Amino acid sequence: MAKTTGAAPRLAEALAIVLGTEGIPLRLRAWDGSEAGPDGAPVVEFRSRRALRRMLWSPGQLGLSRAYVAGDIDAPGDIFASFAALSSAGKFAEPGPFPPLSAKETWTLFRTAVLTGAIGPNPAPPPEESRIHRHGRRHSKTRDAAAISHHYDVGNDFYALVLGPSMVYSCAVWNDQTDADDGPMSLEAAQEAKIDLVCRKLGLQPGMRVLDVGCGWGSFALHAARQFGVEVVGVTLSNEQAGLARKRVADAGLTDRVDIRVQDYRDVDDGPFDAISSIGMSEHVGREQISRYVSQLHGLLRPGGRLLNHAISWNAGPTSPDPDSFLPRYVFPDGEMLSLADMIGALESGGLEVLDVEALRRHYALTLRAWVRNLEERWEEAVSASSPGRARIWRLYMAASALGFEDGLTGVNQVLVQRPGGAKPPLRRHAWI
């Protein structure tokens, strides 16, 4: 039996039953002052009746997600510890859709809602929730543009607070002396090391023409043009990204070598390119479009040219996508992670030869922890730059993602491939490591 305190302990106990957190190191605190769970354990707070009402109308992850984003639920202390404890509960331990409530859990939820006065109309979803799943064909150009806008057009100032001066929104590469809390390498240095590694893997040389698919705020394009003397075409579907990237290019005096476009990668028709970088972009492509993605980039590459595909992978085996889970509703609408095997298979089936594969899973956990630290240290500024709900979304998604990488649920890999023909690649990896 979970230990309880307060005048009305049954509320916190009921929440523990519904969430399946009995017997795990997590303390639930309800708005009536009741608590359930071990002393000293990480805390999750249910701050209002509306949290329970959301769970009643949308049992499972969607109701919980809406309650957290709206501020009806919070993890006031260590978000990593709270989420790790919650994830150890039976309902959260397995990947895939949230399992349906049992008869006991459904009755407990309904009875508790009645007794606490939580019965009422379905609360409106938080305004940050994506609704693009209701409109258009999945991975059409129009819907993809809407999905990218949902995630990236939330304010450059907000991203600057989270990402830091590097403005790089993908896994950094850290040295071996770095640990999760404090190490000799800064986030900015680790991001520069990643970009430089990509440039070396692509074999960039002065005068080359390079395509950067999903160019973000232009950090790779700037580094490649400045340090390696190449010409770069960067494409993104985010107007806000493109605006800031163009300003950064102009401020650096590189407008003659860097062209930033708001353009779908499927519409790029001015190849060939000597090299292509795709860093953290193919997760937006989707399984049904991955063959077209590979075919398009293959056609844009000069024979002998290299493509570096840097992407998150799903390591937890086959699961059924859950459109009502947190990530597609609040973070990456229509996003889809492929396994490393599926990604390599798609690249090889598309006529590209694999030269190298490097796993960066532990590096991404460190990167995400650094981003969470940035966000929490400048929380009020982040809220002012976006919204309270948006800041809560990023805090939860980055913390949960860090734990996913640490546990091996997800990975991130750089797959270097070459279009056959042209110059031969080095025989050994020493050319870029």
Disulfide bonds with the S-S distance in Angstrom:
none
